[in-house]
Amino acid sequence: MLKISFCLSAVVLVAGLGGNAVAADKKAGSVDATYQSDRAICLSGKSNQSEATCLQEAAAARDAARRHQLDEGNVSYEANALRRCATLPPDDKRDCESRIQGEGVVSGGVRDGGLLRETKTITIGPIAPAK
């Protein structure tokens, strides 16, 4: 299933009524540009959905963005993943957090059933005393 996410850039509001209109136009332009990009993906057949479903989802996401009902998807995704690391023992927790934050190797995908995040930790055991 295609996950359509929007990255709405922050718009610096200029003081006065004219500045607010300019900011609103820029935000609307960003939403429309994202919709056009999503639509192009749907029409190219690269969405892993039927064209009709993909176009419907793209339009729904555009409408939700215009109503300010979309959040920054990656922010809540990362926060959720880090919360899952919190239940682990301290050493495992540090490793889990580093994997979520991009360290190590990531393999797999939707078709594989999920992502596999892997890091390698080398530990050196105690050194035997000299005889």
C-alpha positions in Angstrom: 0.0 0.0 0.0 1.4 3.4 -0.9 1.9 5.6 2.1 1.5 9.2 0.9 3.2 11.6 3.2 3.4 15.3 3.0 6.3 17.4 4.0 4.8 20.9 4.4 7.6 23.4 4.7 7.3 26.0 7.4 6.3 29.4 6.0 7.6 32.5 7.6 4.6 34.8 8.0 5.2 38.4 7.1 3.5 40.9 9.4 0.2 42.2 8.1 -2.7 40.9 6.1 -0.8 40.7 2.8 1.9 38.5 4.4 -0.7 36.0 5.6 -2.2 35.7 2.1 1.3 35.1 0.6 1.9 32.4 3.2 -1.4 30.7 2.5 -0.7 30.7 -1.2 2.8 29.1 -0.6 1.3 26.4 1.6 -1.5 25.6 -0.9 1.1 25.4 -3.6 3.1 22.9 -1.6 0.1 20.7 -1.0 -0.8 20.9 -4.7 2.8 20.1 -5.8 2.8 17.1 -3.5 -0.5 15.9 -4.9 0.8 16.2 -8.4 3.9 14.2 -7.5 1.7 11.5 -5.8 -0.6 11.5 -8.8 2.4 10.9 -11.2 3.4 7.9 -9.1 -0.1 6.5 -9.4 -0.2 6.9 -13.1 3.3 5.4 -13.5 2.2 2.1 -11.9 4.9 2.3 -9.2 2.6 2.5 -6.3 1.8 -1.2 -5.5 -1.9 -0.3 -5.7 -4.4 -0.2 -8.4 -4.4 3.1 -10.2 -7.9 4.0 -9.1 -7.1 3.3 -5.4 -3.9 5.2 -5.6 -5.6 8.3 -7.1 -8.3 8.1 -4.5 -5.7 8.0 -1.7 -3.7 10.8 -3.2 -6.8 13.0 -3.4 -7.8 12.1 0.1 -4.4 13.0 1.4 -4.4 16.3 -0.5 -7.8 17.2 1.0 -6.7 16.2 4.5 -3.6 18.4 4.1 -5.7 21.3 3.1 -7.7 20.8 6.3 -4.5 20.6 8.4 -5.3 17.0 9.4 -2.0 15.5 8.4 1.0 15.3 10.7 4.7 14.7 10.0 4.4 11.0 9.5 8.1 10.3 10.1 8.2 12.1 13.4 5.5 10.0 15.0 7.0 6.8 13.3 10.4 7.4 14.9 8.9 8.3 18.3 6.9 5.1 18.3 9.9 3.0 17.3 12.0 4.6 20.1 9.2 3.9 22.6 9.5 0.2 21.8 13.2 0.4 22.6 12.5 1.7 26.1 11.4 -1.7 27.4 14.7 -3.3 26.7 17.6 -3.8 29.1 20.1 -0.9 29.0 22.7 -2.4 26.6 20.0 -3.6 24.2 18.2 -0.3 24.5 21.2 1.7 23.3 21.7 -0.7 20.3 18.0 -0.5 19.5 18.0 3.3 19.5 21.1 3.5 17.3 19.4 1.2 14.7 16.3 3.3 14.7 18.3 6.5 14.2 20.0 5.1 11.1 23.1 3.3 12.2 23.9 -0.1 10.8 22.5 -1.9 7.8 18.8 -1.9 6.8 17.5 -4.6 4.5 14.1 -5.8 3.4 10.9 -4.0 2.6 7.2 -4.4 2.3 7.4 -7.4 0.0 9.8 -9.1 2.4 7.5 -8.6 5.4 9.3 -5.7 7.0 12.6 -4.1 7.5 15.5 -5.8 9.2 17.8 -3.3 11.0 21.2 -4.8 11.9 24.2 -3.5 13.8 27.2 -5.5 14.9 28.8 -5.0 18.3 32.2 -6.4 19.0 33.0 -7.2 22.6 36.4 -8.3 23.8 36.4 -10.8 26.7 38.8 -10.7 29.6 42.5 -11.1 28.8 44.1 -14.2 30.2 47.0 -13.5 32.6 50.4 -14.2 31.3 52.1 -17.4 32.6 
